[in-house]
Amino acid sequence: MKQLKSNLKLVASLGLLLILFILIIAPLFSIFIQTIVVDGQVTLDQVITTLAERKNLQMIINSLLLGFFTVIMTSLIALPLAYLFTKTSMAKYQFFDTIFMMPFMTPPFIASMGWILFMQRRGLLQRFIPALDQSDEFFFTITGLVIVMSFHNFPFMYTMMKNAILNIPASLEEGAAVFGANFWRRIRKVFIPLITGNYAIAALLVFVKVISEYGTPATLGKRIGFNVFTTEIHRYATVAPISFGKSASLASILVTICLGLWMIQTYVTNQRTYNLISGKGSRSKLIQLKPWQQVLAWGYILAIITGATIIPMFSVFATSIIKLRGYGFRFDNLTFKHYYQMFTANDKTVAAILNSFLLAFVAATVCALLGTLIVLTIRNLKGKLAKGMEAISLLPEMVPGIVLILGIMLFWNDIYHLIPIYNTMYLLALAYIILFLPFTVQYVTSSFTQINPSLMSAGQVFGASPSYIFRRITLPLIKPGIITGWMMTFIISFRELVTASLISPPNKYVISTFIVREFEQGSVSTGMAMAVICVLLTTTTLLILNHVTRKKIV
């Protein structure tokens, strides 16, 4: 009987692995095949031809430069903030952690549109300060792209570096001070070496995120003719003459770069990461800032919040309530009619919101169920099978989203005669599930690591069946992870742009594609009204998520 149960578990595990293979590995394999197989022959001619095109070579250089400069500016924003809120008297203001996460609540393409509306010629900035009539020439360059993307990405580096600094034992700095090291020498000899590994990881993560980002380059980059990997992959896959071969070739190059960076990150992690947490607790003595230092610190913090949140969101909201954009932001030129007309004069508005809600709900629910099942299976398996299943389930997080989406398009188009979901909303929902499955897997795995195995053993000792142990012990303890994964998947799916722009059927809109369409076709105020609704909905969901995780509902 035990052998039969063991065999059934193995068969179920292999079935789950097969599902993951079809959902994740097969699309990536389709890209590889599309890249090297031309007219039935294996050749690299297509890759070489694509790389030989001058515009593609310039695009690769653009992508790498954008990633490099964004990492530098992100570091200039995040590192001082991380130090201020860990080592100085500013550390008592913990509510800033939530404020600094607000750029995450705003989809990148909406923040980019906000900056465009603020900085463009005769835009909001020039309306408020006419003397800055040349500001648009400065902004609509790679500099503007770097600024916008840095403000969006700094929360990731800030969070990682803050945690790294908090893990540095106070005894190390105190020991250096006892032996006569001044502040700057302690920074150079103790502080910097201990955070180098974490910083390298954070910098590489930001770099990969930047070169994989589509929203900002598609809105701001398009205006200045600054093409990058994601926009060119999207163009080859959607604009006539369509060339899936060139799109796949560029996707393969992007994946190669990202995998190379992941390998570098792994090496740096192994070489430059230290075990700084011991059983002996210690608390650093906070540096009391002098009055002039406090003024500088508050000014710096206000500048970051203004650039990352206030400017883009003010621009979006202001544009949504302006009657005529040519008359500027005046009281007699304000109205909420765009919100009213959006729901009464545009029949696609309600459909876009409902589509977004339905797709996000389905994706979040399926991810919660499938992700939890994957984690439970991994916990019951041993050896290479478990590691393989975990690696495949987390692969969508490591591969740039647009690459995996392109693979999904190619794979499901190839098997349309077997499963005809290509060019339907079903494929869009499936794409969301594939892309955001890692959220649930990671959050549920994190919940599992906090469960003491003795709880399960105690249940077995008292004769509880496996199903009873799962219902009464395991499920209540992993429920916070499932809820968090569900909400994160819902938030990201609700506002996702690149997947919807590539896979949505004709004349079917979600919130993100509706906003972009209105923005590009000149109905800017209507588009920004929808953007305000999108941000409010995602912010509300994120605040609920914050409340749930803080209370650790079980």
Phi, psi and omega per residue, in radians:
M1 nan -0.760 3.118
K2 -1.096 -0.681 3.130
Q3 -1.119 -0.671 3.123
L4 -1.117 -0.782 3.112
K5 -1.084 -0.706 3.123
S6 -1.095 -0.728 3.128
N7 -1.160 -0.692 3.114
L8 -1.118 -0.710 3.095
K9 -1.087 -0.717 3.139
L10 -1.130 -0.752 3.128
V11 -1.106 -0.758 3.124
A12 -1.099 -0.700 3.125
S13 -1.138 -0.740 3.108
L14 -1.146 -0.628 3.082
G15 -1.114 -0.736 3.108
L16 -1.136 -0.690 3.101
L17 -1.110 -0.656 3.107
L18 -1.125 -0.716 3.103
I19 -1.059 -0.789 3.116
L20 -1.102 -0.660 3.126
F21 -1.088 -0.775 -3.133
I22 -1.173 -0.712 -3.071
L23 -1.289 -0.637 -2.965
I24 -2.003 -0.897 -3.052
I25 -1.247 -0.764 -3.092
A26 -1.030 -0.773 3.079
P27 -1.060 -0.711 3.111
L28 -1.156 -0.655 3.095
F29 -1.127 -0.616 3.116
S30 -1.084 -0.670 3.090
I31 -1.114 -0.776 -3.138
F32 -1.056 -0.771 3.128
I33 -1.127 -0.772 -3.134
Q34 -1.091 -0.483 -3.104
T35 -1.347 -0.752 -2.979
I36 -1.854 -0.147 3.135
V37 -1.891 2.013 3.134
V38 -2.207 2.127 -3.126
D39 0.945 0.680 3.078
G40 1.399 0.071 -3.125
Q41 -2.083 2.481 3.094
V42 -1.410 2.095 -3.102
T43 -2.738 2.683 3.073
L44 -1.779 0.173 -3.091
D45 -1.025 -0.672 -3.106
Q46 -1.141 -0.721 3.117
V47 -1.127 -0.790 -3.121
I48 -1.105 -0.755 3.132
T49 -1.098 -0.738 3.134
T50 -1.110 -0.759 3.139
L51 -1.201 -0.515 -3.090
A52 -1.265 -0.353 3.118
E53 -1.187 2.239 -3.029
R54 -1.022 -0.710 -3.103
K55 -1.153 -0.580 3.111
N56 -1.261 -0.652 3.078
L57 -1.110 -0.729 3.095
Q58 -1.137 -0.630 3.114
M59 -1.102 -0.729 3.117
I60 -1.110 -0.765 3.106
I61 -1.080 -0.756 3.102
N62 -0.992 -0.795 -3.106
S63 -1.083 -0.789 -3.114
L64 -1.184 -0.704 3.104
L65 -1.130 -0.753 3.126
L66 -1.058 -0.782 3.111
G67 -1.086 -0.767 -3.103
F68 -1.112 -0.896 -3.091
F69 -1.196 -0.575 3.106
T70 -1.184 -0.675 3.081
V71 -1.066 -0.737 3.140
I72 -1.085 -0.864 -3.108
M73 -1.194 -0.658 3.088
T74 -1.056 -0.689 3.113
S75 -1.128 -0.729 3.135
L76 -1.120 -0.471 3.095
I77 -1.458 -0.857 -2.934
A78 -1.365 -0.708 -3.046
L79 -1.119 -0.854 3.083
P80 -1.057 -0.678 3.113
L81 -1.097 -0.778 -3.138
A82 -1.061 -0.700 3.129
Y83 -1.194 -0.781 -3.130
L84 -1.010 -0.707 -3.030
F85 -1.654 0.248 3.022
T86 -2.228 -0.604 -2.985
K87 -1.978 -0.111 -3.110
T88 -2.090 3.100 -3.134
S89 -1.143 -0.183 3.077
M90 -1.226 -0.233 -3.077
A91 -1.082 -0.356 -3.113
K92 -1.270 -0.279 -3.124
Y93 -1.588 1.224 -3.057
Q94 -1.224 -0.313 -3.127
F95 -1.142 -0.294 3.103
F96 -1.158 -0.408 3.088
D97 -1.038 -0.695 3.098
T98 -1.215 -0.710 3.137
I99 -1.098 -0.708 -3.119
F100 -1.215 -0.299 3.088
M101 -1.511 -0.070 -3.104
M102 -1.072 -0.622 3.052
P103 -0.992 -0.498 3.090
F104 -1.180 -0.539 3.134
M105 -1.230 -0.388 -3.104
T106 -1.702 2.086 3.091
P107 -0.977 2.461 -3.080
P108 -0.956 -0.682 -3.090
F109 -1.216 -0.516 3.095
I110 -1.269 -0.748 3.079
A111 -1.057 -0.702 3.115
S112 -1.099 -0.757 3.098
M113 -1.087 -0.686 3.105
G114 -1.051 -0.770 3.107
W115 -1.148 -0.672 3.107
I116 -1.058 -0.818 -3.132
L117 -1.128 -0.532 -3.124
F118 -1.362 -0.695 -2.973
M119 -1.757 -0.212 -3.065
Q120 -1.162 2.850 3.128
R121 -1.027 2.290 -3.037
R122 1.025 0.511 3.073
G123 -1.473 -2.929 -3.046
L124 -1.091 -0.716 -3.124
L125 -1.087 -0.820 -3.117
Q126 -1.230 -0.437 3.043
R127 -1.214 -0.715 -3.131
F128 -1.330 -0.699 -3.088
I129 -2.239 1.497 -3.078
P130 -1.009 -0.446 -3.121
A131 -1.117 -0.367 -3.135
L132 -1.605 0.826 -3.057
D133 -1.311 -0.115 3.105
Q134 -1.884 0.140 -3.052
S135 -1.117 -0.515 -3.119
D136 -1.153 -0.537 3.130
E137 -1.156 -0.554 3.094
F138 -1.321 -0.689 -3.004
F139 -1.361 -0.730 -3.041
F140 -1.436 1.088 3.077
T141 -2.513 -3.035 3.063
I142 -1.066 -0.466 3.110
T143 -1.034 -0.795 3.115
G144 -1.098 -0.719 3.090
L145 -1.041 -0.790 -3.127
V146 -1.095 -0.753 -3.135
I147 -1.064 -0.879 -3.088
V148 -1.106 -0.777 -3.096
M149 -1.262 -0.525 3.092
S150 -1.191 -0.737 3.115
F151 -1.118 -0.520 3.122
H152 -1.368 -0.573 -3.002
N153 -1.685 -0.235 -3.057
F154 -1.082 -0.528 3.126
P155 -1.013 -0.584 3.137
F156 -1.133 -0.853 -3.139
M157 -1.185 -0.680 3.131
Y158 -1.024 -0.826 -3.121
T159 -1.097 -0.786 -3.119
M160 -1.142 -0.755 -3.099
M161 -1.274 -0.588 3.092
K162 -1.107 -0.784 3.109
N163 -1.111 -0.666 3.132
A164 -1.130 -0.747 -3.137
I165 -1.169 -0.687 3.133
L166 -1.106 -0.436 -3.128
N167 -1.442 -0.130 3.122
I168 -1.335 2.079 -3.126
P169 -1.077 2.415 3.124
A170 -1.095 -0.479 -3.094
S171 -1.080 -0.530 -3.135
L172 -1.184 -0.801 3.114
E173 -1.186 -0.702 3.141
E174 -1.126 -0.670 3.098
G175 -1.093 -0.740 3.112
A176 -1.119 -0.663 3.137
A177 -1.171 -0.687 3.122
V178 -1.040 -0.642 -3.126
F179 -1.528 0.268 2.958
G180 1.620 0.130 -3.133
A181 -1.323 2.252 3.090
N182 -1.354 -3.126 -3.040
F183 -1.006 -0.898 -3.059
W184 -1.187 -0.569 3.098
R185 -1.214 -0.646 3.080
R186 -1.131 -0.707 3.095
I187 -1.050 -0.794 -3.041
R188 -1.282 -0.673 -3.004
K189 -1.687 -0.422 -3.093
V190 -1.983 -0.974 -2.988
F191 -1.144 -0.981 -3.056
I192 -1.076 -0.825 3.134
P193 -1.027 -0.593 -3.071
L194 -1.353 -0.371 3.131
I195 -1.851 0.021 -3.091
T196 -1.041 -0.783 -3.131
G197 -1.076 -0.806 3.131
N198 -1.145 -0.657 3.122
Y199 -1.150 -0.716 3.127
A200 -1.055 -0.723 3.109
I201 -1.101 -0.831 -3.127
A202 -1.087 -0.737 -3.129
A203 -1.116 -0.743 3.129
L204 -1.160 -0.667 3.093
L205 -1.090 -0.764 3.122
V206 -1.123 -0.744 -3.141
F207 -1.039 -0.839 3.138
V208 -1.101 -0.713 -3.135
K209 -1.113 -0.681 -3.109
V210 -1.182 -0.845 -3.095
I211 -1.276 -0.207 3.091
S212 -1.711 -0.115 -3.075
E213 -1.324 2.413 3.138
Y214 -1.915 -0.693 -2.960
G215 -1.009 -0.924 -3.106
T216 -1.173 -0.837 3.076
P217 -1.055 -0.551 -3.113
A218 -1.294 -0.428 -3.135
T219 -1.738 -1.032 -3.120
L220 -1.409 -0.766 -3.115
G221 -1.065 -0.648 -3.136
K222 -1.097 -0.589 -3.110
R223 -1.208 -0.449 -3.096
I224 -1.913 0.132 3.115
G225 1.194 0.524 -3.116
F226 -1.767 1.682 -3.079
N227 -1.555 2.463 3.098
V228 -2.284 3.139 -3.090
F229 -0.890 -0.920 -2.982
T230 -1.134 -0.728 -3.117
T231 -1.211 -0.599 3.130
E232 -1.288 -0.685 3.058
I233 -1.047 -0.775 3.119
H234 -1.097 -0.746 -3.107
R235 -1.128 -0.805 -3.133
Y236 -1.104 -0.494 -3.077
A237 -1.560 -0.222 -3.024
T238 -2.244 -0.394 -3.051
V239 -1.830 2.286 3.131
A240 -1.176 2.466 -0.045
P241 -1.358 2.122 -3.114
I242 -1.149 2.353 3.116
S243 -2.354 1.587 3.105
F244 -1.125 -0.477 3.121
G245 -1.115 -0.839 3.116
K246 -1.179 -0.684 3.104
S247 -1.059 -0.766 3.123
A248 -1.167 -0.641 3.124
S249 -1.101 -0.807 3.107
L250 -1.139 -0.664 3.106
A251 -1.094 -0.702 3.129
S252 -1.125 -0.711 3.110
I253 -1.123 -0.743 3.124
L254 -1.088 -0.742 3.109
V255 -1.100 -0.720 3.132
T256 -1.059 -0.766 3.110
I257 -1.084 -0.801 -3.114
C258 -1.120 -0.754 3.118
L259 -1.124 -0.661 3.074
G260 -1.068 -0.715 3.115
L261 -1.184 -0.650 3.089
W262 -1.102 -0.666 3.109
M263 -1.140 -0.716 3.087
I264 -1.096 -0.733 3.122
Q265 -1.054 -0.759 3.128
T266 -1.064 -0.734 3.137
Y267 -1.122 -0.816 -3.129
V268 -1.101 -0.704 3.121
T269 -1.029 -0.750 -3.123
N270 -1.238 -0.566 -3.032
Q271 -1.579 -0.556 -2.949
R272 -2.146 0.330 3.102
T273 -1.921 2.339 -3.067
Y274 -2.045 2.612 3.060
N275 -1.478 1.797 -3.017
L276 -1.844 -0.073 -3.086
I277 -1.756 2.104 3.130
S278 -2.180 3.131 -3.113
G279 -1.271 -0.379 -3.110
K280 -1.464 2.061 -3.120
G281 -1.443 2.646 3.078
S282 -2.728 2.629 -3.136
R283 -2.204 2.253 -3.127
S284 -1.189 2.525 3.024
K285 -1.391 2.140 -3.078
L286 -1.290 2.458 3.103
I287 -1.356 2.176 3.102
Q288 -1.477 1.992 -3.092
L289 -1.250 2.448 3.048
K290 -1.279 2.828 -3.100
P291 -0.920 -0.802 -3.125
W292 -1.178 -0.545 3.085
Q293 -1.223 -0.650 3.090
Q294 -1.117 -0.689 3.106
V295 -1.068 -0.798 3.123
L296 -1.103 -0.744 -3.109
A297 -1.113 -0.829 -3.140
W298 -1.141 -0.651 3.089
G299 -1.109 -0.716 3.136
Y300 -1.144 -0.800 -3.140
I301 -1.076 -0.771 3.138
L302 -1.106 -0.678 3.125
A303 -1.102 -0.723 3.137
I304 -1.148 -0.811 -3.139
I305 -1.101 -0.685 3.127
T306 -1.086 -0.838 -3.111
G307 -1.223 -0.665 -3.045
A308 -1.417 -0.539 -2.997
T309 -2.230 -0.917 -2.965
I310 -1.148 -0.863 -3.092
I311 -1.060 -0.952 -3.108
P312 -1.106 -0.710 -3.085
M313 -1.294 -0.627 3.061
F314 -1.101 -0.749 -3.124
S315 -1.099 -0.754 3.141
V316 -1.114 -0.843 -3.110
F317 -1.174 -0.756 -3.128
A318 -1.055 -0.749 -3.140
T319 -1.141 -0.558 -3.103
S320 -1.251 -0.305 -3.104
I321 -2.024 0.180 3.102
I322 -1.565 2.286 3.111
K323 -1.168 -1.056 -3.115
L324 -2.164 2.081 -3.036
R325 -1.110 -0.482 -3.114
G326 -1.189 -0.319 -3.108
Y327 -1.660 -0.050 3.043
G328 1.358 -2.973 -3.047
F329 -1.617 1.406 3.099
R330 -2.067 2.694 -3.057
F331 -1.055 -0.686 -3.123
D332 -1.359 0.002 3.135
N333 -1.987 0.340 -3.106
L334 -1.873 2.503 3.141
T335 -2.831 2.721 3.044
F336 -1.848 0.302 -3.074
K337 -1.136 -0.460 -3.131
H338 -1.140 -0.592 3.089
Y339 -1.192 -0.723 3.131
Y340 -1.159 -0.822 -3.116
Q341 -1.155 -0.525 -3.128
M342 -1.059 -0.613 -3.113
F343 -1.644 -0.339 -3.084
T344 -1.805 -0.667 -3.060
A345 -1.712 -0.150 -3.092
N346 -2.171 1.860 -3.067
D347 -1.269 -0.204 -3.131
K348 -1.468 -0.231 -3.077
T349 -1.130 -0.991 -3.120
V350 -1.080 -0.693 3.127
A351 -1.078 -0.707 -3.138
A352 -1.131 -0.752 3.134
I353 -1.146 -0.800 3.134
L354 -1.104 -0.731 3.101
N355 -1.050 -0.763 -3.137
S356 -1.114 -0.780 3.129
F357 -1.086 -0.817 -3.090
L358 -1.128 -0.811 -3.137
L359 -1.108 -0.764 -3.133
A360 -1.141 -0.713 3.137
F361 -1.126 -0.815 -3.140
V362 -1.100 -0.818 -3.121
A363 -1.082 -0.782 -3.123
A364 -1.127 -0.722 -3.114
T365 -1.194 -0.811 3.128
V366 -1.131 -0.715 3.105
C367 -1.081 -0.704 3.127
A368 -1.087 -0.780 -3.131
L369 -1.220 -0.875 -3.094
L370 -1.177 -0.738 3.136
G371 -1.103 -0.736 3.100
T372 -1.121 -0.737 3.100
L373 -1.066 -0.709 3.120
I374 -1.095 -0.804 -3.125
V375 -1.119 -0.760 3.111
L376 -1.066 -0.708 3.131
T377 -1.147 -0.758 3.132
I378 -1.074 -0.684 -3.129
R379 -1.156 -0.505 -3.117
N380 -1.572 -0.244 3.131
L381 -1.661 2.871 3.078
K382 -2.300 2.721 2.971
G383 1.410 -2.671 -2.982
K384 -1.179 -0.558 -3.129
L385 -1.096 -0.758 3.125
A386 -1.148 -0.763 3.136
K387 -1.120 -0.692 3.125
G388 -1.123 -0.748 3.132
M389 -1.120 -0.731 3.132
E390 -1.139 -0.741 -3.130
A391 -1.094 -0.765 -3.130
I392 -1.151 -0.718 -3.108
S393 -1.150 -0.469 -3.137
L394 -1.658 -0.101 -3.082
L395 -1.019 -0.676 3.131
P396 -1.018 -0.401 3.118
E397 -1.369 -0.459 -3.103
M398 -1.519 -0.477 -3.095
V399 -1.622 2.346 3.070
P400 -0.901 2.363 -3.041
G401 -0.965 -0.743 -3.081
I402 -1.142 -0.505 3.106
V403 -1.182 -0.831 3.141
L404 -1.139 -0.649 3.115
I405 -1.110 -0.750 3.094
L406 -1.054 -0.729 3.102
G407 -1.096 -0.692 3.095
I408 -1.075 -0.753 3.103
M409 -1.030 -0.857 -3.079
L410 -1.131 -0.792 -3.058
F411 -1.146 -0.859 -3.072
W412 -1.311 -0.363 2.992
N413 -1.233 -0.675 -3.135
D414 -1.152 -0.569 -3.090
I415 -1.854 0.418 -3.121
Y416 -1.013 -0.596 -3.121
H417 -1.208 -0.338 3.105
L418 -1.653 -0.847 -3.136
I419 -2.272 1.691 -3.005
P420 -1.437 1.166 3.098
I421 -1.920 -0.049 3.108
Y422 -1.089 2.437 3.141
N423 1.167 0.539 3.055
T424 -2.266 2.939 3.105
M425 -1.202 -0.381 3.100
Y426 -1.099 -0.699 3.135
L427 -1.200 -0.621 3.094
L428 -1.103 -0.759 3.089
A429 -1.103 -0.738 3.129
L430 -1.102 -0.685 3.123
A431 -1.097 -0.732 3.077
Y432 -1.057 -0.754 -3.137
I433 -1.057 -0.797 -3.124
I434 -1.120 -0.792 -3.058
L435 -1.158 -0.656 -2.965
F436 -1.901 0.157 3.056
L437 -0.993 -0.666 -3.130
P438 -1.004 -0.476 3.132
F439 -1.005 -0.920 -3.119
T440 -1.131 -0.756 -3.128
V441 -1.010 -0.787 -3.105
Q442 -1.205 -0.787 -3.095
Y443 -1.195 -0.699 3.121
V444 -1.218 -0.680 3.074
T445 -1.054 -0.740 3.108
S446 -1.065 -0.704 3.101
S447 -1.130 -0.669 -3.133
F448 -1.120 -0.654 -3.089
T449 -1.135 -0.320 -3.138
Q450 -1.615 -0.007 -3.136
I451 -1.609 2.186 3.092
N452 -1.309 2.189 -3.132
P453 -0.996 -0.382 -3.132
S454 -1.106 -0.441 3.099
L455 -1.120 -0.758 3.103
M456 -1.139 -0.744 -3.126
S457 -1.081 -0.684 3.130
A458 -1.103 -0.715 3.099
G459 -1.082 -0.709 3.125
Q460 -1.174 -0.685 3.139
V461 -1.057 -0.649 -3.118
F462 -1.537 0.245 2.987
G463 1.437 0.264 -3.141
A464 -1.269 2.461 3.097
S465 -1.305 2.794 3.114
P466 -0.982 -0.678 -3.135
S467 -1.181 -0.651 3.124
Y468 -1.173 -0.743 3.110
I469 -1.055 -0.715 -3.139
F470 -1.146 -0.788 -3.081
R471 -1.193 -0.716 -2.976
R472 -1.721 -0.327 -3.105
I473 -2.066 -1.055 -3.018
T474 -1.155 -0.917 -3.046
L475 -1.051 -0.813 3.112
P476 -1.045 -0.570 -3.093
L477 -1.381 -0.492 3.129
I478 -1.693 -0.043 -3.100
K479 -1.033 -0.706 3.086
P480 -1.008 -0.686 3.110
G481 -1.144 -0.694 3.113
I482 -1.131 -0.773 -3.135
I483 -1.113 -0.775 3.130
T484 -1.078 -0.784 3.106
G485 -1.071 -0.712 3.127
W486 -1.078 -0.835 -3.088
M487 -1.176 -0.711 3.113
M488 -1.093 -0.744 3.103
T489 -1.099 -0.727 3.134
F490 -1.075 -0.816 -3.100
I491 -1.064 -0.881 -3.071
I492 -1.180 -0.726 -3.140
S493 -1.127 -0.650 -3.065
F494 -1.076 -0.563 -3.033
R495 -2.001 0.093 -3.035
E496 -1.095 2.415 -3.056
L497 -1.888 -0.943 -2.947
V498 -1.123 -0.676 3.119
T499 -1.095 -0.823 -3.127
A500 -1.132 -0.655 -3.103
S501 -1.219 -0.446 -3.141
L502 -1.616 -0.635 -2.938
I503 -1.883 -0.332 -3.106
S504 -0.998 2.392 3.060
P505 -1.124 2.821 3.118
P506 -1.010 2.403 3.085
N507 1.110 0.328 3.027
K508 -1.966 2.190 -3.060
Y509 -2.103 2.600 2.893
V510 -2.034 3.109 -3.044
I511 -0.999 -0.792 -3.071
S512 -1.109 -0.820 -3.123
T513 -1.219 -0.539 3.068
F514 -1.109 -0.789 -3.138
I515 -1.075 -0.829 -3.118
V516 -1.096 -0.725 -3.135
R517 -1.096 -0.810 3.139
E518 -1.118 -0.696 -3.130
F519 -1.116 -0.780 -3.077
E520 -1.328 -0.457 -3.106
Q521 -1.612 0.072 3.053
G522 1.724 -0.178 3.091
S523 -1.525 1.079 -2.979
V524 -1.132 -0.752 -3.108
S525 -1.097 -0.693 3.096
T526 -1.131 -0.757 3.112
G527 -1.079 -0.711 -3.129
M528 -1.253 -0.526 3.043
A529 -1.089 -0.750 3.078
M530 -1.151 -0.625 3.113
A531 -1.098 -0.701 3.095
V532 -1.066 -0.786 3.114
I533 -1.067 -0.747 3.141
C534 -1.058 -0.823 -3.123
V535 -1.141 -0.720 3.125
L536 -1.078 -0.758 -3.127
L537 -1.150 -0.793 -3.124
T538 -1.221 -0.620 3.109
T539 -1.143 -0.763 3.104
T540 -1.040 -0.770 3.122
T541 -1.103 -0.716 -3.134
L542 -1.169 -0.641 3.092
L543 -1.158 -0.675 3.062
I544 -1.090 -0.745 3.104
L545 -1.033 -0.767 3.128
N546 -1.063 -0.735 -3.140
H547 -1.131 -0.740 -3.124
V548 -1.127 -0.817 -3.083
T549 -1.221 -0.565 3.114
R550 -1.181 -0.692 -3.125
K551 -1.410 -0.277 -3.130
K552 0.885 1.042 -3.113
I553 -1.049 2.292 3.063
V554 -2.321 nan nan
